[in-house]
Amino acid sequence: MTVKLSIPAALRGFADGRAQVELEGATLGDLLDGLVGLHPDMGPHLLDENGAPRGYVNFFVDGKNVKGGLGLGTPVGPGQSVALVPAIAGGSRGDG
Amino acid sequence: MCPMNVCDLVGRTPLLDLSSLSPAEGVGVWAKAEFCNPSGSVKDRAARAMLAEGLKSGGLGPEKAVLDSTSGNTGIAYAMLGAALKRRVVLHMPANANRERKALLGAYGAEVVETDPLEGSDGAYLSAKKAYESDPDGYFFPNQYDNPENPRAHYLTTGPEIWEQTGGGVTHFVCSVGTGGTFMGVSSKLKSLKPEVRAVLVQPDSPLHGIEGTKHLASTIKPGIFDRALPDEVVAVSTEEAVKVCRRLAGELGVLAGVSAGANVAAALRLAGGLPPGSLVATVLGDGGARYLSDGLWDKA
């Protein structure tokens, strides 16, 4: 099934400037695989050398961070709000 | 501007010797302990200068609220100073700012408008700008990204402090950029005193990173106060390397510093490895590590 994944401003340059990408999958892990398959240059920014999401990459499903829950195994569906959210608030325009 | 209160505690921070972390014999690596500022970060310097200018010019009258965007530290500095100056403080901040930041802002009585976390600090900035434009008479909008008082604060305080504390021996200044205030002000001051001082810009190695408060310049809007011509060289640091150095600072030296400090020190140590004996690298520990407890910075790897 098709699910819309929202992506942060910092990564939109890898997705032709789009804020949302439509992906096929039943779990969050499927969406992540699909995203990296569609935009391979985004991969190293999201995943570590073992293929796991980097520590500062969070996924929210219906407003809840899945870290500590089912993680990439979290089921997703077309009606849900799914977003890839950076762990930090600064960094797009910056505030240091 | 306000004698005998917290405003007077800003600046004059210690310079810590971190050279024992360096593999380079005879090369000093020293860092300003900016977490010693009263609200806990280097941002107190710029915030104080911008508000002082507002008080002096009349822009920040008693009827005005301080309004700006922030990802945390500048907001906390405004909030502290606003409480001391009896001014309302309204901050536009991405909703994913961590628990510690929100709690500190609440403690000082600041009002927070949460903005879309996916839009990052750009979204917060645009939101604050819109609020200001809708009620310019109600707000004093320092706009830390474009306000010359920001780098000027570092030109007048942080830069001279580093010069004096190193006895003029500093050869390199290493610093990351959020607004660019610290990097621009300190580098300009040190170069004015000793033109051969090299200004080394620290950059996250990716547009998506976990080095809070630092800006990946290649993929973002350039702050108005930042001059791309000033850095002599650029060092890229990964979030993982910054975190590793934070843990070394805590475990080997007892210095509990934040992630941007880890990035700055990581870059300084790498740079030091290639320098001749007698070189002295100065950098900045922008904030303390206790501000990152909920982010998992100190969780066991």
Interface residues (C-beta under 8 A of the other chain):
Chain A: S6 I7 P8 A9 A10 L11 G13 A19 P44 H45 L46 D48 R54 G55 Y56 V57 N58 A83 V85 P86 A87 I88 A89 G90 G91 S92 R93 G94 D95 G96
Chain B: S69 T70 S71 G72 N73 T74 M93 P94 A95 N96 A97 N98 R101 P117 L118 E119 G120 S121 D122 G123 A124 Y125 Q144 Y145 S176 V177 G178 T179 T182 P204 S206 P207 L208 H209 G210 I211 E212 G213 T214 K215 H216 S219 T220 I221 P223 T239 E240 V243 S260 G286 D295 G296
